[in-house]
């Protein structure tokens, strides 16, 4: 999608699509923890894996992890362009804030026209249907 197509035929990902994508994204980490038990019990490795999985895939040509790919949704910036690794990193770690405030940061998507969660607002991203 390019900036000339702003708001033309754009459908923002729903709460259900995003939730299911997040659940699917947990599967590779669970498999990794089962195959390599030490990985599952090491907090640092878990944080490192979560960050790299999220940031590398969201900033890649796929614009999302396995869950987003399966759900047919992508992460873009506010101009509908692919995000860079730095933005994807900010988005990943700002999701912690969305969680810490009793998940209200995720529920914020119900109160705006682009279905933006708190972490999307913080880094200037949106999640749309491919």
Secondary structure by P-SEA (a helix, b strand, c coil): ccccccccccccccaaaaaaaaaaaaaaaaaaaaacccccccaaaaaaaaaaaaaaaaaccccccaaaaaacbbbbccccccccaaaaaaaaaaaaaaaaaccccccccccccccccaaaaacccccccc
